[in-house]
Amino acid sequence: MNTDVIRNWLNIIFMIGAVVGLVFYFTHHKEMGIYIILISMVVKFAEATLRMFKV
């Protein structure tokens, strides 16, 4: 599988997670929203690592 495809999927997962986290933060539980956003950031860091090291 091409790394560009993997990076695109990781970016999509990050964007969806960030939006869901913001919705949870402002409508439901603030703590749960923060956890969702933090998990999304871990996915973004993985994508950035693939971009930097060009695996």
mmCIF entry with sequence, helices, sheets and N, C-alpha, C, O atoms, coordinates in Angstrom:
data_MODEL
# 
_entry.id   MODEL 
# 
_entity.id                         1 
_entity.type                       polymer 
_entity.pdbx_number_of_molecules   1 
# 
_entity_poly.entity_id                      1 
_entity_poly.type                           'polypeptide(L)' 
_entity_poly.nstd_linkage                   no 
_entity_poly.nstd_monomer                   no 
_entity_poly.pdbx_seq_one_letter_code       MNTDVIRNWLNIIFMIGAVVGLVFYFTHHKEMGIYIILISMVVKFAEATLRMFKV 
_entity_poly.pdbx_seq_one_letter_code_can   MNTDVIRNWLNIIFMIGAVVGLVFYFTHHKEMGIYIILISMVVKFAEATLRMFKV 
_entity_poly.pdbx_strand_id                 A 
# 
loop_
_entity_poly_seq.entity_id 
_entity_poly_seq.num 
_entity_poly_seq.mon_id 
_entity_poly_seq.hetero 
1 1  MET n 
1 2  ASN n 
1 3  THR n 
1 4  ASP n 
1 5  VAL n 
1 6  ILE n 
1 7  ARG n 
1 8  ASN n 
1 9  TRP n 
1 10 LEU n 
1 11 ASN n 
1 12 ILE n 
1 13 ILE n 
1 14 PHE n 
1 15 MET n 
1 16 ILE n 
1 17 GLY n 
1 18 ALA n 
1 19 VAL n 
1 20 VAL n 
1 21 GLY n 
1 22 LEU n 
1 23 VAL n 
1 24 PHE n 
1 25 TYR n 
1 26 PHE n 
1 27 THR n 
1 28 HIS n 
1 29 HIS n 
1 30 LYS n 
1 31 GLU n 
1 32 MET n 
1 33 GLY n 
1 34 ILE n 
1 35 TYR n 
1 36 ILE n 
1 37 ILE n 
1 38 LEU n 
1 39 ILE n 
1 40 SER n 
1 41 MET n 
1 42 VAL n 
1 43 VAL n 
1 44 LYS n 
1 45 PHE n 
1 46 ALA n 
1 47 GLU n 
1 48 ALA n 
1 49 THR n 
1 50 LEU n 
1 51 ARG n 
1 52 MET n 
1 53 PHE n 
1 54 LYS n 
1 55 VAL n 
# 
_struct_asym.id          A 
_struct_asym.entity_id   1 
# 
loop_
_struct_conf.conf_type_id 
_struct_conf.id 
_struct_conf.pdbx_PDB_helix_id 
_struct_conf.beg_label_comp_id 
_struct_conf.beg_label_asym_id 
_struct_conf.beg_label_seq_id 
_struct_conf.pdbx_beg_PDB_ins_code 
_struct_conf.end_label_comp_id 
_struct_conf.end_label_asym_id 
_struct_conf.end_label_seq_id 
_struct_conf.pdbx_end_PDB_ins_code 
_struct_conf.beg_auth_comp_id 
_struct_conf.beg_auth_asym_id 
_struct_conf.beg_auth_seq_id 
_struct_conf.end_auth_comp_id 
_struct_conf.end_auth_asym_id 
_struct_conf.end_auth_seq_id 
_struct_conf.pdbx_PDB_helix_class 
_struct_conf.details 
_struct_conf.pdbx_PDB_helix_length 
HELX_P HELX_P1 AA1 THR A 3  ? THR A 27 ? THR A 3  THR A 27 1 ? 25 
HELX_P HELX_P2 AA2 LYS A 30 ? PHE A 53 ? LYS A 30 PHE A 53 1 ? 24 
# 
_struct_conf_type.id          HELX_P 
_struct_conf_type.criteria    ? 
_struct_conf_type.reference   ? 
# 
loop_
_atom_site.group_PDB 
_atom_site.id 
_atom_site.type_symbol 
_atom_site.label_atom_id 
_atom_site.label_alt_id 
_atom_site.label_comp_id 
_atom_site.label_asym_id 
_atom_site.label_entity_id 
_atom_site.label_seq_id 
_atom_site.pdbx_PDB_ins_code 
_atom_site.Cartn_x 
_atom_site.Cartn_y 
_atom_site.Cartn_z 
_atom_site.occupancy 
_atom_site.B_iso_or_equiv 
_atom_site.pdbx_formal_charge 
_atom_site.auth_seq_id 
_atom_site.auth_comp_id 
_atom_site.auth_asym_id 
_atom_site.auth_atom_id 
_atom_site.pdbx_PDB_model_num 
ATOM 1   N N  . MET A 1 1  ? 0.848   -1.174 0.000  1.00 0.00 ? 1  MET A N  1 
ATOM 2   C CA . MET A 1 1  ? 0.000   0.000  0.000  1.00 0.00 ? 1  MET A CA 1 
ATOM 3   C C  . MET A 1 1  ? 0.896   1.241  0.000  1.00 0.00 ? 1  MET A C  1 
ATOM 4   O O  . MET A 1 1  ? 1.892   1.293  0.722  1.00 0.00 ? 1  MET A O  1 
ATOM 5   N N  . ASN A 1 2  ? 0.551   2.204  -0.785 1.00 0.00 ? 2  ASN A N  1 
ATOM 6   C CA . ASN A 1 2  ? 1.320   3.422  -0.917 1.00 0.00 ? 2  ASN A CA 1 
ATOM 7   C C  . ASN A 1 2  ? 1.186   4.276  0.352  1.00 0.00 ? 2  ASN A C  1 
ATOM 8   O O  . ASN A 1 2  ? 0.110   4.354  0.945  1.00 0.00 ? 2  ASN A O  1 
ATOM 9   N N  . THR A 1 3  ? 2.293   4.917  0.761  1.00 0.00 ? 3  THR A N  1 
ATOM 10  C CA . THR A 1 3  ? 2.241   5.730  1.977  1.00 0.00 ? 3  THR A CA 1 
ATOM 11  C C  . THR A 1 3  ? 1.336   6.949  1.811  1.00 0.00 ? 3  THR A C  1 
ATOM 12  O O  . THR A 1 3  ? 0.781   7.444  2.791  1.00 0.00 ? 3  THR A O  1 
ATOM 13  N N  . ASP A 1 4  ? 1.184   7.436  0.580  1.00 0.00 ? 4  ASP A N  1 
ATOM 14  C CA . ASP A 1 4  ? 0.267   8.565  0.371  1.00 0.00 ? 4  ASP A CA 1 
ATOM 15  C C  . ASP A 1 4  ? -1.169  8.170  0.691  1.00 0.00 ? 4  ASP A C  1 
ATOM 16  O O  . ASP A 1 4  ? -1.926  8.975  1.234  1.00 0.00 ? 4  ASP A O  1 
ATOM 17  N N  . VAL A 1 5  ? -1.543  6.960  0.365  1.00 0.00 ? 5  VAL A N  1 
ATOM 18  C CA . VAL A 1 5  ? -2.898  6.479  0.665  1.00 0.00 ? 5  VAL A CA 1 
ATOM 19  C C  . VAL A 1 5  ? -3.084  6.366  2.173  1.00 0.00 ? 5  VAL A C  1 
ATOM 20  O O  . VAL A 1 5  ? -4.121  6.758  2.709  1.00 0.00 ? 5  VAL A O  1 
ATOM 21  N N  . ILE A 1 6  ? -2.086  5.835  2.848  1.00 0.00 ? 6  ILE A N  1 
ATOM 22  C CA . ILE A 1 6  ? -2.155  5.711  4.305  1.00 0.00 ? 6  ILE A CA 1 
ATOM 23  C C  . ILE A 1 6  ? -2.238  7.093  4.946  1.00 0.00 ? 6  ILE A C  1 
ATOM 24  O O  . ILE A 1 6  ? -3.030  7.304  5.864  1.00 0.00 ? 6  ILE A O  1 
ATOM 25  N N  . ARG A 1 7  ? -1.428  8.031  4.470  1.00 0.00 ? 7  ARG A N  1 
ATOM 26  C CA . ARG A 1 7  ? -1.468  9.389  5.008  1.00 0.00 ? 7  ARG A CA 1 
ATOM 27  C C  . ARG A 1 7  ? -2.823  10.038 4.791  1.00 0.00 ? 7  ARG A C  1 
ATOM 28  O O  . ARG A 1 7  ? -3.334  10.720 5.679  1.00 0.00 ? 7  ARG A O  1 
ATOM 29  N N  . ASN A 1 8  ? -3.412  9.833  3.615  1.00 0.00 ? 8  ASN A N  1 
ATOM 30  C CA . ASN A 1 8  ? -4.734  10.402 3.355  1.00 0.00 ? 8  ASN A CA 1 
ATOM 31  C C  . ASN A 1 8  ? -5.774  9.841  4.315  1.00 0.00 ? 8  ASN A C  1 
ATOM 32  O O  . ASN A 1 8  ? -6.607  10.586 4.832  1.00 0.00 ? 8  ASN A O  1 
ATOM 33  N N  . TRP A 1 9  ? -5.732  8.531  4.558  1.00 0.00 ? 9  TRP A N  1 
ATOM 34  C CA . TRP A 1 9  ? -6.685  7.927  5.494  1.00 0.00 ? 9  TRP A CA 1 
ATOM 35  C C  . TRP A 1 9  ? -6.472  8.440  6.911  1.00 0.00 ? 9  TRP A C  1 
ATOM 36  O O  . TRP A 1 9  ? -7.433  8.695  7.636  1.00 0.00 ? 9  TRP A O  1 
ATOM 37  N N  . LEU A 1 10 ? -5.219  8.590  7.302  1.00 0.00 ? 10 LEU A N  1 
ATOM 38  C CA . LEU A 1 10 ? -4.942  9.116  8.636  1.00 0.00 ? 10 LEU A CA 1 
ATOM 39  C C  . LEU A 1 10 ? -5.426  10.558 8.765  1.00 0.00 ? 10 LEU A C  1 
ATOM 40  O O  . LEU A 1 10 ? -5.921  10.950 9.822  1.00 0.00 ? 10 LEU A O  1 
ATOM 41  N N  . ASN A 1 11 ? -5.290  11.350 7.703  1.00 0.00 ? 11 ASN A N  1 
ATOM 42  C CA . ASN A 1 11 ? -5.797  12.719 7.733  1.00 0.00 ? 11 ASN A CA 1 
ATOM 43  C C  . ASN A 1 11 ? -7.321  12.752 7.838  1.00 0.00 ? 11 ASN A C  1 
ATOM 44  O O  . ASN A 1 11 ? -7.879  13.573 8.567  1.00 0.00 ? 11 ASN A O  1 
ATOM 45  N N  . ILE A 1 12 ? -7.986  11.869 7.116  1.00 0.00 ? 12 ILE A N  1 
ATOM 46  C CA . ILE A 1 12 ? -9.450  11.804 7.178  1.00 0.00 ? 12 ILE A CA 1 
ATOM 47  C C  . ILE A 1 12 ? -9.903  11.424 8.582  1.00 0.00 ? 12 ILE A C  1 
ATOM 48  O O  . ILE A 1 12 ? -10.838 12.016 9.121  1.00 0.00 ? 12 ILE A O  1 
ATOM 49  N N  . ILE A 1 13 ? -9.230  10.423 9.179  1.00 0.00 ? 13 ILE A N  1 
ATOM 50  C CA . ILE A 1 13 ? -9.568  10.004 10.537 1.00 0.00 ? 13 ILE A CA 1 
ATOM 51  C C  . ILE A 1 13 ? -9.341  11.149 11.513 1.00 0.00 ? 13 ILE A C  1 
ATOM 52  O O  . ILE A 1 13 ? -10.149 11.366 12.417 1.00 0.00 ? 13 ILE A O  1 
ATOM 53  N N  . PHE A 1 14 ? -8.235  11.891 11.334 1.00 0.00 ? 14 PHE A N  1 
ATOM 54  C CA . PHE A 1 14 ? -7.953  13.031 12.206 1.00 0.00 ? 14 PHE A CA 1 
ATOM 55  C C  . PHE A 1 14 ? -9.045  14.094 12.096 1.00 0.00 ? 14 PHE A C  1 
ATOM 56  O O  . PHE A 1 14 ? -9.534  14.586 13.113 1.00 0.00 ? 14 PHE A O  1 
ATOM 57  N N  . MET A 1 15 ? -9.426  14.446 10.879 1.00 0.00 ? 15 MET A N  1 
ATOM 58  C CA . MET A 1 15 ? -10.428 15.503 10.699 1.00 0.00 ? 15 MET A CA 1 
ATOM 59  C C  . MET A 1 15 ? -11.775 15.111 11.287 1.00 0.00 ? 15 MET A C  1 
ATOM 60  O O  . MET A 1 15 ? -12.430 15.924 11.939 1.00 0.00 ? 15 MET A O  1 
ATOM 61  N N  . ILE A 1 16 ? -12.190 13.874 11.061 1.00 0.00 ? 16 ILE A N  1 
ATOM 62  C CA . ILE A 1 16 ? -13.455 13.403 11.619 1.00 0.00 ? 16 ILE A CA 1 
ATOM 63  C C  . ILE A 1 16 ? -13.385 13.396 13.146 1.00 0.00 ? 16 ILE A C  1 
ATOM 64  O O  . ILE A 1 16 ? -14.321 13.830 13.816 1.00 0.00 ? 16 ILE A O  1 
ATOM 65  N N  . GLY A 1 17 ? -12.275 12.903 13.690 1.00 0.00 ? 17 GLY A N  1 
ATOM 66  C CA . GLY A 1 17 ? -12.112 12.862 15.137 1.00 0.00 ? 17 GLY A CA 1 
ATOM 67  C C  . GLY A 1 17 ? -12.104 14.243 15.765 1.00 0.00 ? 17 GLY A C  1 
ATOM 68  O O  . GLY A 1 17 ? -12.666 14.443 16.842 1.00 0.00 ? 17 GLY A O  1 
ATOM 69  N N  . ALA A 1 18 ? -11.464 15.205 15.092 1.00 0.00 ? 18 ALA A N  1 
ATOM 70  C CA . ALA A 1 18 ? -11.420 16.560 15.636 1.00 0.00 ? 18 ALA A CA 1 
ATOM 71  C C  . ALA A 1 18 ? -12.811 17.182 15.654 1.00 0.00 ? 18 ALA A C  1 
ATOM 72  O O  . ALA A 1 18 ? -13.178 17.846 16.623 1.00 0.00 ? 18 ALA A O  1 
ATOM 73  N N  . VAL A 1 19 ? -13.585 16.976 14.600 1.00 0.00 ? 19 VAL A N  1 
ATOM 74  C CA . VAL A 1 19 ? -14.941 17.527 14.549 1.00 0.00 ? 19 VAL A CA 1 
ATOM 75  C C  . VAL A 1 19 ? -15.823 16.868 15.607 1.00 0.00 ? 19 VAL A C  1 
ATOM 76  O O  . VAL A 1 19 ? -16.569 17.548 16.311 1.00 0.00 ? 19 VAL A O  1 
ATOM 77  N N  . VAL A 1 20 ? -15.736 15.550 15.715 1.00 0.00 ? 20 VAL A N  1 
ATOM 78  C CA . VAL A 1 20 ? -16.523 14.839 16.731 1.00 0.00 ? 20 VAL A CA 1 
ATOM 79  C C  . VAL A 1 20 ? -16.119 15.291 18.123 1.00 0.00 ? 20 VAL A C  1 
ATOM 80  O O  . VAL A 1 20 ? -16.975 15.472 18.989 1.00 0.00 ? 20 VAL A O  1 
ATOM 81  N N  . GLY A 1 21 ? -14.825 15.475 18.348 1.00 0.00 ? 21 GLY A N  1 
ATOM 82  C CA . GLY A 1 21 ? -14.359 15.946 19.651 1.00 0.00 ? 21 GLY A CA 1 
ATOM 83  C C  . GLY A 1 21 ? -14.884 17.327 19.984 1.00 0.00 ? 21 GLY A C  1 
ATOM 84  O O  . GLY A 1 21 ? -15.275 17.584 21.123 1.00 0.00 ? 21 GLY A O  1 
ATOM 85  N N  . LEU A 1 22 ? -14.899 18.217 19.009 1.00 0.00 ? 22 LEU A N  1 
ATOM 86  C CA . LEU A 1 22 ? -15.441 19.554 19.248 1.00 0.00 ? 22 LEU A CA 1 
ATOM 87  C C  . LEU A 1 22 ? -16.937 19.517 19.543 1.00 0.00 ? 22 LEU A C  1 
ATOM 88  O O  . LEU A 1 22 ? -17.426 20.248 20.404 1.00 0.00 ? 22 LEU A O  1 
ATOM 89  N N  . VAL A 1 23 ? -17.656 18.666 18.827 1.00 0.00 ? 23 VAL A N  1 
ATOM 90  C CA . VAL A 1 23 ? -19.092 18.545 19.078 1.00 0.00 ? 23 VAL A CA 1 
ATOM 91  C C  . VAL A 1 23 ? -19.330 18.033 20.498 1.00 0.00 ? 23 VAL A C  1 
ATOM 92  O O  . VAL A 1 23 ? -20.178 18.562 21.217 1.00 0.00 ? 23 VAL A O  1 
ATOM 93  N N  . PHE A 1 24 ? -18.584 17.006 20.901 1.00 0.00 ? 24 PHE A N  1 
ATOM 94  C CA . PHE A 1 24 ? -18.725 16.497 22.267 1.00 0.00 ? 24 PHE A CA 1 
ATOM 95  C C  . PHE A 1 24 ? -18.345 17.559 23.286 1.00 0.00 ? 24 PHE A C  1 
ATOM 96  O O  . PHE A 1 24 ? -19.007 17.704 24.314 1.00 0.00 ? 24 PHE A O  1 
ATOM 97  N N  . TYR A 1 25 ? -17.285 18.298 23.005 1.00 0.00 ? 25 TYR A N  1 
ATOM 98  C CA . TYR A 1 25 ? -16.815 19.307 23.956 1.00 0.00 ? 25 TYR A CA 1 
ATOM 99  C C  . TYR A 1 25 ? -17.869 20.383 24.194 1.00 0.00 ? 25 TYR A C  1 
ATOM 100 O O  . TYR A 1 25 ? -18.084 20.796 25.333 1.00 0.00 ? 25 TYR A O  1 
ATOM 101 N N  . PHE A 1 26 ? -18.520 20.836 23.139 1.00 0.00 ? 26 PHE A N  1 
ATOM 102 C CA . PHE A 1 26 ? -19.459 21.940 23.279 1.00 0.00 ? 26 PHE A CA 1 
ATOM 103 C C  . PHE A 1 26 ? -20.889 21.511 23.576 1.00 0.00 ? 26 PHE A C  1 
ATOM 104 O O  . PHE A 1 26 ? -21.693 22.341 23.999 1.00 0.00 ? 26 PHE A O  1 
ATOM 105 N N  . THR A 1 27 ? -21.237 20.236 23.369 1.00 0.00 ? 27 THR A N  1 
ATOM 106 C CA . THR A 1 27 ? -22.625 19.831 23.581 1.00 0.00 ? 27 THR A CA 1 
ATOM 107 C C  . THR A 1 27 ? -22.804 18.842 24.723 1.00 0.00 ? 27 THR A C  1 
ATOM 108 O O  . THR A 1 27 ? -23.801 18.921 25.441 1.00 0.00 ? 27 THR A O  1 
ATOM 109 N N  . HIS A 1 28 ? -21.883 17.924 24.913 1.00 0.00 ? 28 HIS A N  1 
ATOM 110 C CA . HIS A 1 28 ? -22.065 16.871 25.907 1.00 0.00 ? 28 HIS A CA 1 
ATOM 111 C C  . HIS A 1 28 ? -21.086 17.051 27.070 1.00 0.00 ? 28 HIS A C  1 
ATOM 112 O O  . HIS A 1 28 ? -21.249 17.940 27.906 1.00 0.00 ? 28 HIS A O  1 
ATOM 113 N N  . HIS A 1 29 ? -20.087 16.205 27.104 1.00 0.00 ? 29 HIS A N  1 
ATOM 114 C CA . HIS A 1 29 ? -19.126 16.220 28.200 1.00 0.00 ? 29 HIS A CA 1 
ATOM 115 C C  . HIS A 1 29 ? -17.812 16.825 27.722 1.00 0.00 ? 29 HIS A C  1 
ATOM 116 O O  . HIS A 1 29 ? -17.234 16.369 26.736 1.00 0.00 ? 29 HIS A O  1 
ATOM 117 N N  . LYS A 1 30 ? -17.352 17.832 28.410 1.00 0.00 ? 30 LYS A N  1 
ATOM 118 C CA . LYS A 1 30 ? -16.101 18.495 28.033 1.00 0.00 ? 30 LYS A CA 1 
ATOM 119 C C  . LYS A 1 30 ? -14.921 17.532 28.134 1.00 0.00 ? 30 LYS A C  1 
ATOM 120 O O  . LYS A 1 30 ? -14.042 17.535 27.273 1.00 0.00 ? 30 LYS A O  1 
ATOM 121 N N  . GLU A 1 31 ? -14.900 16.719 29.171 1.00 0.00 ? 31 GLU A N  1 
ATOM 122 C CA . GLU A 1 31 ? -13.775 15.801 29.370 1.00 0.00 ? 31 GLU A CA 1 
ATOM 123 C C  . GLU A 1 31 ? -13.704 14.765 28.245 1.00 0.00 ? 31 GLU A C  1 
ATOM 124 O O  . GLU A 1 31 ? -12.618 14.472 27.745 1.00 0.00 ? 31 GLU A O  1 
ATOM 125 N N  . MET A 1 32 ? -14.829 14.221 27.850 1.00 0.00 ? 32 MET A N  1 
ATOM 126 C CA . MET A 1 32 ? -14.851 13.241 26.758 1.00 0.00 ? 32 MET A CA 1 
ATOM 127 C C  . MET A 1 32 ? -14.412 13.890 25.449 1.00 0.00 ? 32 MET A C  1 
ATOM 128 O O  . MET A 1 32 ? -13.707 13.265 24.656 1.00 0.00 ? 32 MET A O  1 
ATOM 129 N N  . GLY A 1 33 ? -14.819 15.135 25.215 1.00 0.00 ? 33 GLY A N  1 
ATOM 130 C CA . GLY A 1 33 ? -14.400 15.852 24.013 1.00 0.00 ? 33 GLY A CA 1 
ATOM 131 C C  . GLY A 1 33 ? -12.898 16.046 23.961 1.00 0.00 ? 33 GLY A C  1 
ATOM 132 O O  . GLY A 1 33 ? -12.281 15.921 22.903 1.00 0.00 ? 33 GLY A O  1 
ATOM 133 N N  . ILE A 1 34 ? -12.309 16.355 25.118 1.00 0.00 ? 34 ILE A N  1 
ATOM 134 C CA . ILE A 1 34 ? -10.859 16.523 25.169 1.00 0.00 ? 34 ILE A CA 1 
ATOM 135 C C  . ILE A 1 34 ? -10.163 15.205 24.870 1.00 0.00 ? 34 ILE A C  1 
ATOM 136 O O  . ILE A 1 34 ? -9.166  15.192 24.148 1.00 0.00 ? 34 ILE A O  1 
ATOM 137 N N  . TYR A 1 35 ? -10.660 14.100 25.404 1.00 0.00 ? 35 TYR A N  1 
ATOM 138 C CA . TYR A 1 35 ? -10.054 12.794 25.127 1.00 0.00 ? 35 TYR A CA 1 
ATOM 139 C C  . TYR A 1 35 ? -10.124 12.449 23.646 1.00 0.00 ? 35 TYR A C  1 
ATOM 140 O O  . TYR A 1 35 ? -9.155  11.941 23.082 1.00 0.00 ? 35 TYR A O  1 
ATOM 141 N N  . ILE A 1 36 ? -11.256 12.718 23.016 1.00 0.00 ? 36 ILE A N  1 
ATOM 142 C CA . ILE A 1 36 ? -11.407 12.425 21.591 1.00 0.00 ? 36 ILE A CA 1 
ATOM 143 C C  . ILE A 1 36 ? -10.442 13.272 20.768 1.00 0.00 ? 36 ILE A C  1 
ATOM 144 O O  . ILE A 1 36 ? -9.829  12.774 19.824 1.00 0.00 ? 36 ILE A O  1 
ATOM 145 N N  . ILE A 1 37 ? -10.305 14.541 21.120 1.00 0.00 ? 37 ILE A N  1 
ATOM 146 C CA . ILE A 1 37 ? -9.382  15.416 20.401 1.00 0.00 ? 37 ILE A CA 1 
ATOM 147 C C  . ILE A 1 37 ? -7.933  14.949 20.600 1.00 0.00 ? 37 ILE A C  1 
ATOM 148 O O  . ILE A 1 37 ? -7.141  14.984 19.658 1.00 0.00 ? 37 ILE A O  1 
ATOM 149 N N  . LEU A 1 38 ? -7.583  14.516 21.807 1.00 0.00 ? 38 LEU A N  1 
ATOM 150 C CA . LEU A 1 38 ? -6.229  14.025 22.052 1.00 0.00 ? 38 LEU A CA 1 
ATOM 151 C C  . LEU A 1 38 ? -5.922  12.770 21.239 1.00 0.00 ? 38 LEU A C  1 
ATOM 152 O O  . LEU A 1 38 ? -4.818  12.623 20.716 1.00 0.00 ? 38 LEU A O  1 
ATOM 153 N N  . ILE A 1 39 ? -6.893  11.870 21.132 1.00 0.00 ? 39 ILE A N  1 
ATOM 154 C CA . ILE A 1 39 ? -6.702  10.673 20.314 1.00 0.00 ? 39 ILE A CA 1 
ATOM 155 C C  . ILE A 1 39 ? -6.536  11.060 18.850 1.00 0.00 ? 39 ILE A C  1 
ATOM 156 O O  . ILE A 1 39 ? -5.734  10.460 18.133 1.00 0.00 ? 39 ILE A O  1 
ATOM 157 N N  . SER A 1 40 ? -7.286  12.053 18.410 1.00 0.00 ? 40 SER A N  1 
ATOM 158 C CA . SER A 1 40 ? -7.146  12.526 17.033 1.00 0.00 ? 40 SER A CA 1 
ATOM 159 C C  . SER A 1 40 ? -5.767  13.127 16.802 1.00 0.00 ? 40 SER A C  1 
ATOM 160 O O  . SER A 1 40 ? -5.192  12.977 15.724 1.00 0.00 ? 40 SER A O  1 
ATOM 161 N N  . MET A 1 41 ? -5.244  13.798 17.801 1.00 0.00 ? 41 MET A N  1 
ATOM 162 C CA . MET A 1 41 ? -3.908  14.377 17.666 1.00 0.00 ? 41 MET A CA 1 
ATOM 163 C C  . MET A 1 41 ? -2.838  13.293 17.552 1.00 0.00 ? 41 MET A C  1 
ATOM 164 O O  . MET A 1 41 ? -1.852  13.476 16.838 1.00 0.00 ? 41 MET A O  1 
ATOM 165 N N  . VAL A 1 42 ? -3.016  12.184 18.235 1.00 0.00 ? 42 VAL A N  1 
ATOM 166 C CA . VAL A 1 42 ? -2.070  11.068 18.112 1.00 0.00 ? 42 VAL A CA 1 
ATOM 167 C C  . VAL A 1 42 ? -2.074  10.546 16.679 1.00 0.00 ? 42 VAL A C  1 
ATOM 168 O O  . VAL A 1 42 ? -1.019  10.229 16.128 1.00 0.00 ? 42 VAL A O  1 
ATOM 169 N N  . VAL A 1 43 ? -3.264  10.456 16.072 1.00 0.00 ? 43 VAL A N  1 
ATOM 170 C CA . VAL A 1 43 ? -3.360  10.017 14.681 1.00 0.00 ? 43 VAL A CA 1 
ATOM 171 C C  . VAL A 1 43 ? -2.646  11.018 13.772 1.00 0.00 ? 43 VAL A C  1 
ATOM 172 O O  . VAL A 1 43 ? -1.952  10.619 12.837 1.00 0.00 ? 43 VAL A O  1 
ATOM 173 N N  . LYS A 1 44 ? -2.810  12.312 14.040 1.00 0.00 ? 44 LYS A N  1 
ATOM 174 C CA . LYS A 1 44 ? -2.152  13.346 13.235 1.00 0.00 ? 44 LYS A CA 1 
ATOM 175 C C  . LYS A 1 44 ? -0.641  13.263 13.385 1.00 0.00 ? 44 LYS A C  1 
ATOM 176 O O  . LYS A 1 44 ? 0.081   13.438 12.404 1.00 0.00 ? 44 LYS A O  1 
ATOM 177 N N  . PHE A 1 45 ? -0.146  12.998 14.591 1.00 0.00 ? 45 PHE A N  1 
ATOM 178 C CA . PHE A 1 45 ? 1.297   12.847 14.788 1.00 0.00 ? 45 PHE A CA 1 
ATOM 179 C C  . PHE A 1 45 ? 1.833   11.656 13.999 1.00 0.00 ? 45 PHE A C  1 
ATOM 180 O O  . PHE A 1 45 ? 2.939   11.717 13.462 1.00 0.00 ? 45 PHE A O  1 
ATOM 181 N N  . ALA A 1 46 ? 1.061   10.578 13.926 1.00 0.00 ? 46 ALA A N  1 
ATOM 182 C CA . ALA A 1 46 ? 1.477   9.417  13.135 1.00 0.00 ? 46 ALA A CA 1 
ATOM 183 C C  . ALA A 1 46 ? 1.572   9.793  11.659 1.00 0.00 ? 46 ALA A C  1 
ATOM 184 O O  . ALA A 1 46 ? 2.511   9.389  10.973 1.00 0.00 ? 46 ALA A O  1 
ATOM 185 N N  . GLU A 1 47 ? 0.610   10.557 11.174 1.00 0.00 ? 47 GLU A N  1 
ATOM 186 C CA . GLU A 1 47 ? 0.641   10.997 9.772  1.00 0.00 ? 47 GLU A CA 1 
ATOM 187 C C  . GLU A 1 47 ? 1.835   11.910 9.528  1.00 0.00 ? 47 GLU A C  1 
ATOM 188 O O  . GLU A 1 47 ? 2.509   11.783 8.506  1.00 0.00 ? 47 GLU A O  1 
ATOM 189 N N  . ALA A 1 48 ? 2.103   12.821 10.443 1.00 0.00 ? 48 ALA A N  1 
ATOM 190 C CA . ALA A 1 48 ? 3.229   13.734 10.283 1.00 0.00 ? 48 ALA A CA 1 
ATOM 191 C C  . ALA A 1 48 ? 4.553   12.979 10.311 1.00 0.00 ? 48 ALA A C  1 
ATOM 192 O O  . ALA A 1 48 ? 5.493   13.348 9.606  1.00 0.00 ? 48 ALA A O  1 
ATOM 193 N N  . THR A 1 49 ? 4.633   11.935 11.112 1.00 0.00 ? 49 THR A N  1 
ATOM 194 C CA . THR A 1 49 ? 5.850   11.112 11.162 1.00 0.00 ? 49 THR A CA 1 
ATOM 195 C C  . THR A 1 49 ? 6.070   10.428 9.823  1.00 0.00 ? 49 THR A C  1 
ATOM 196 O O  . THR A 1 49 ? 7.198   10.380 9.333  1.00 0.00 ? 49 THR A O  1 
ATOM 197 N N  . LEU A 1 50 ? 5.018   9.902  9.229  1.00 0.00 ? 50 LEU A N  1 
ATOM 198 C CA . LEU A 1 50 ? 5.148   9.293  7.901  1.00 0.00 ? 50 LEU A CA 1 
ATOM 199 C C  . LEU A 1 50 ? 5.597   10.328 6.877  1.00 0.00 ? 50 LEU A C  1 
ATOM 200 O O  . LEU A 1 50 ? 6.400   10.020 5.996  1.00 0.00 ? 50 LEU A O  1 
ATOM 201 N N  . ARG A 1 51 ? 5.093   11.534 6.983  1.00 0.00 ? 51 ARG A N  1 
ATOM 202 C CA . ARG A 1 51 ? 5.468   12.589 6.037  1.00 0.00 ? 51 ARG A CA 1 
ATOM 203 C C  . ARG A 1 51 ? 6.924   12.992 6.224  1.00 0.00 ? 51 ARG A C  1 
ATOM 204 O O  . ARG A 1 51 ? 7.638   13.178 5.238  1.00 0.00 ? 51 ARG A O  1 
ATOM 205 N N  . MET A 1 52 ? 7.380   13.132 7.468  1.00 0.00 ? 52 MET A N  1 
ATOM 206 C CA . MET A 1 52 ? 8.753   13.584 7.720  1.00 0.00 ? 52 MET A CA 1 
ATOM 207 C C  . MET A 1 52 ? 9.794   12.551 7.316  1.00 0.00 ? 52 MET A C  1 
ATOM 208 O O  . MET A 1 52 ? 10.814  12.892 6.717  1.00 0.00 ? 52 MET A O  1 
ATOM 209 N N  . PHE A 1 53 ? 9.536   11.287 7.644  1.00 0.00 ? 53 PHE A N  1 
ATOM 210 C CA . PHE A 1 53 ? 10.526  10.251 7.381  1.00 0.00 ? 53 PHE A CA 1 
ATOM 211 C C  . PHE A 1 53 ? 10.342  9.583  6.027  1.00 0.00 ? 53 PHE A C  1 
ATOM 212 O O  . PHE A 1 53 ? 11.175  8.774  5.616  1.00 0.00 ? 53 PHE A O  1 
ATOM 213 N N  . LYS A 1 54 ? 9.253   9.916  5.327  1.00 0.00 ? 54 LYS A N  1 
ATOM 214 C CA . LYS A 1 54 ? 8.973   9.370  3.991  1.00 0.00 ? 54 LYS A CA 1 
ATOM 215 C C  . LYS A 1 54 ? 9.171   7.863  3.955  1.00 0.00 ? 54 LYS A C  1 
ATOM 216 O O  . LYS A 1 54 ? 9.917   7.327  3.135  1.00 0.00 ? 54 LYS A O  1 
ATOM 217 N N  . VAL A 1 55 ? 8.480   7.204  4.868  1.00 0.00 ? 55 VAL A N  1 
ATOM 218 C CA . VAL A 1 55 ? 8.570   5.744  4.994  1.00 0.00 ? 55 VAL A CA 1 
ATOM 219 C C  . VAL A 1 55 ? 8.003   5.084  3.763  1.00 0.00 ? 55 VAL A C  1 
ATOM 220 O O  . VAL A 1 55 ? 7.986   3.856  3.672  1.00 0.00 ? 55 VAL A O  1 
# 
